[in-house]
Amino acid sequence: MFTTMLEKDIPNHNFQFPEALERYLGELLHERIDVRPFEATRSLPSFIERTYTLYEARILGRHCVIVARLDGRGTPADIAKHIDIVRNATNATVAFATMTISAHNRSRLIGQGVPFIVPGNQLYIPDLAIDLREHFRAPRHRQADGLSPAAQTVLFHHILRPDRSVITPSLLAERLHYSAMSIGRAFDDLVAAGLAETIRHGKERHIHFKSEGRQLLEEATPLLRSPVRSLKFVRGNAFGASLKQAGEAALSQLTELARPRIDTFGVPASGWKAISQTVGLIETDRDEADCIIETWSYDPAALSDTSTVDPLSLYAQFRDHRDERVAMAADRLLEHLTW
């Protein structure tokens, strides 16, 4: 919740906010921006007006409705839903606005493509091709489809096991079950994303991340992708194959989430056929299944020494889940890590 992330008390005077917004937008866009109250249409649900203060402005020639909430309440998932409601009712470019926001919630909004404005810190409206970062940092190049599986594996390995000696493609390839060439391409992806840089030492190429720990994860969050490629409902004893527990079954082991009725296990997609034949797992209908198999874009065993898949991969899978309880459990995974 934004409420817990406020850095200082914000006076509840909505009349001060339009002026702050006008100054901020004018300084960044080098043009006069008039922010004025927006008169809601009949098609807009009444709870939107009770929850938010609505403004309108023309930004870069487009009619924009600004949905402001200065009390700091509301989850990123709820805000995304409410922005969609206002957009559908007004047919305008709609942006959420607040006076302060945590880096984590900011990443969640960016990950869901929710436009937002934080006067003095950030202006993010992808519909207008605007992404001006905190403290006026230059926009970072973003890959449209997120990190590659190998790049995400390298990133998660570094956060979970920050071993300074394992920074070359050959050493990481051995640990992460990739070829050295694939790890080299992963380095390129991480550099292109602005998360790391590489330096040559003789014939070896070393990777160095620009941030560490939680800050690094927050910067990478908009680029994270679920590792799961497909779900398979199977009959057979998956426990006998020493597979990693995955999905909501693993999430329930690592958090307070209620355990699902059926167990889930993760396997690398490239190894599913051999594993199923060796263990005798047979695909079947959902109602007849003994367990669920998730096939992953990378090997879940490469990042975990426990009986479950690693917490960062679970976070990438469930952070934007439609069930708020599951999404909140994914957030709690990060609280249990040693940063």
LINWO-V361298 format. One record per residue. OMEGA is omega in degrees with one decimal (NA if undefined). Layout:
# LINWO-V361298
((OMEGA) (OMEGA))
This chain:
# LINWO-V361298
((179.9) (-175.6) (-175.8) (-174.2) (-176.9) (-179.9) (177.9) (179.6) (178.8) (178.9) (-178.1) (179.2) (-176.6) (-177.7) (178.8) (-172.5) (-179.7) (180.0) (178.3) (179.6) (179.5) (-179.3) (-177.3) (-179.7) (-179.9) (-179.9) (-177.0) (-172.4) (177.2) (173.5) (-179.1) (178.3) (177.2) (178.1) (-176.9) (179.4) (179.0) (177.7) (-174.6) (176.2) (-179.4) (-178.7) (-179.6) (-178.9) (-176.6) (-177.7) (176.7) (179.4) (178.6) (-174.3) (-173.4) (167.1) (-174.0) (175.0) (173.8) (179.4) (170.5) (-179.0) (-177.3) (176.1) (-178.4) (175.8) (-177.2) (172.6) (-176.7) (-177.1) (-171.0) (174.5) (-173.5) (-179.0) (175.1) (-177.0) (177.2) (177.6) (176.4) (179.8) (178.5) (179.9) (179.0) (179.3) (-177.1) (176.5) (177.8) (179.5) (-179.0) (179.3) (-179.5) (-177.9) (-173.7) (-176.3) (-179.8) (168.8) (-172.8) (179.1) (172.8) (178.7) (176.7) (-177.9) (179.2) (-177.3) (178.4) (177.9) (-179.1) (-179.8) (175.0) (179.0) (177.7) (179.2) (178.4) (179.6) (179.0) (178.2) (-178.2) (176.9) (177.5) (-180.0) (172.4) (-176.3) (-179.2) (-176.7) (-172.1) (174.9) (-177.0) (177.3) (-175.1) (178.1) (179.0) (-179.6) (-179.9) (173.7) (-179.1) (-167.4) (-179.4) (-180.0) (174.3) (175.3) (179.3) (178.6) (179.5) (177.2) (179.5) (175.0) (-171.3) (-174.2) (175.9) (-179.3) (172.5) (178.2) (-179.2) (179.8) (178.7) (178.0) (178.0) (179.2) (-177.6) (177.9) (-179.3) (-179.1) (-176.9) (-177.4) (-174.8) (-180.0) (-175.0) (-178.2) (-177.9) (-175.3) (178.8) (179.8) (-176.3) (-179.7) (178.9) (-179.8) (179.7) (-178.2) (-169.1) (174.8) (173.9) (170.4) (178.1) (179.0) (178.4) (178.2) (176.2) (176.9) (176.6) (175.0) (-179.8) (179.8) (-178.3) (175.8) (180.0) (179.2) (179.6) (-176.4) (-173.7) (171.9) (178.7) (-179.2) (178.2) (172.8) (-173.8) (178.3) (-176.2) (176.6) (-178.5) (177.0) (176.8) (179.3) (-175.2) (176.7) (-179.7) (170.8) (-174.4) (178.7) (177.8) (179.3) (-179.6) (178.6) (-178.7) (-172.0) (179.4) (-177.5) (-176.5) (177.3) (175.1) (178.7) (-172.5) (176.9) (-177.5) (175.1) (178.3) (177.5) (-169.9) (168.9) (179.4) (-176.9) (-179.9) (-179.8) (-178.7) (-178.3) (-179.1) (178.4) (178.1) (173.0) (-172.5) (175.2) (-178.4) (176.4) (178.1) (179.7) (179.9) (177.3) (-174.6) (179.4) (179.9) (179.7) (179.3) (-177.4) (179.0) (-177.1) (-172.8) (-179.1) (177.9) (179.7) (179.8) (176.7) (173.7) (-178.0) (-178.3) (-177.5) (-174.5) (-175.2) (-179.4) (-179.8) (-178.6) (179.9) (-178.1) (-175.3) (-178.5) (177.0) (-174.9) (179.2) (-176.9) (176.9) (-178.7) (-174.5) (-177.8) (-172.3) (171.7) (179.6) (177.6) (174.4) (171.0) (171.7) (-172.7) (178.0) (171.2) (-174.5) (-179.6) (-179.5) (-177.1) (-174.6) (-174.6) (174.6) (-177.9) (-178.6) (179.4) (173.1) (-174.7) (-175.6) (-178.6) (176.0) (175.6) (178.2) (178.9) (-178.5) (-168.3) (-172.7) (179.7) (-177.6) (-177.8) (175.7) (-175.2) (179.3) (179.0) (178.9) (178.7) (176.9) (177.2) (176.9) (-178.1) (175.9) (-176.9) (179.9) (-176.7) (-179.5) (174.6) (-175.2) (NA))
